[in-house]
Amino acid sequence: MNILDDLLASLPGEDAPVCTVLVGAHWTMVCSRHCGLASTIIGHKPHGHEKVRDAGRLHLKSARELAEYARSDNPLEASLGVAAINSLLEIDEQSAVEINAGDVLLERGRGKNVALVGHFPFIPQLHQVAGQLWVIEQHPAEGEHSAEAATALIPQAEVVAITGTALINHTLDGLLALRQPNALVIVLGPSAPLSPVLFEHGVTLISGARVIDEAAAVRTIGQGATFQQVEGVKLLTLARGKKGVF
């Protein structure tokens, strides 16, 4: 099975009602047992032509029902589904380190060949410490590489860092398959599920986010906050086979 199938199969047996669904300009949040985040991804069809099923009634679904939206080819539905998955995850915070994913990469990528899938604010600092940094983006900026370049670049990397958004656009499995066997692999960003399922698919570190103040997160996300502006969230990193270290 692929990562998404395994994540859905691993969700706790007891379902939970959905109490909040919020689609902000940058972040989508679903609250059920907990509050889960995912990047807000909009498709490329003309405005209004890619509709979300049951919009206006999503809060009447169970979290598991909404989590199934993660399978959708409609990017906005998939964003809602991944946020719902994250809302159901039980995280052993005693096994996590509260640290920014950028700081993890600056430490573990020092002097190494690093392939980074996704655009992040810490890229300038990472350029300064990495031996070689390849930034791979679907819409590359100057000096970055297109998604097609992943096939050539990821196998050369000692450190592979992949945005959790790759789960939303269904590219995560393919990207992980390109890694060299001994590479350090990080899945990062608020969309990244803090679930050991990712470790079973070759991921070394998961750097994600946990909502600790729903009201603050709703207020900022609903007002168009970028992640740096989102309030009520803490950053957590989990390591494969280790507790409290990365």
Stockholm file with secondary structure:
# STOCKHOLM 1.0

chainA/1-246         MNILDDLLASLPGEDAPVCTVLVGAHWTMVCSRHCGLASTIIGHKPHGHEKVRDAGRLHLKSARELAEYARSDNPLEASLGVAAINSLLEIDEQSAVEINAGDVLLERGRGKNVALVGHFPFIPQLHQVAGQLWVIEQHPAEGEHSAEAATALIPQAEVVAITGTALINHTLDGLLALRQPNALVIVLGPSAPLSPVLFEHGVTLISGARVIDEAAAVRTIGQGATFQQVEGVKLLTLARGKKGVF
#=GR chainA/1-246 SS CCHHHHHHHHSCSSCCBCCEEEECSSEEEEESSSEEEEECCCCSSCTTCSCCTTTTCGGGSBHHHHHGGGGCSSHHHHHHHHHHHHHHCCCCGGGCBCCCHHHHHHHHTBTSEEEEESCCTTHHHHHHHBSEEEEEESSCCTTCEEGGGHHHHGGGCSEEEEETHHHHTTCHHHHHHTSCTTCEEEEESTTSCCCGGGGGGTCCEEEEEEESCHHHHHHHHHTTCCGGGCCSEEEEEEETTCSSCC
#=GC SS_cons         CCHHHHHHHHSCSSCCBCCEEEECSSEEEEESSSEEEEECCCCSSCTTCSCCTTTTCGGGSBHHHHHGGGGCSSHHHHHHHHHHHHHHCCCCGGGCBCCCHHHHHHHHTBTSEEEEESCCTTHHHHHHHBSEEEEEESSCCTTCEEGGGHHHHGGGCSEEEEETHHHHTTCHHHHHHTSCTTCEEEEESTTSCCCGGGGGGTCCEEEEEEESCHHHHHHHHHTTCCGGGCCSEEEEEEETTCSSCC
//
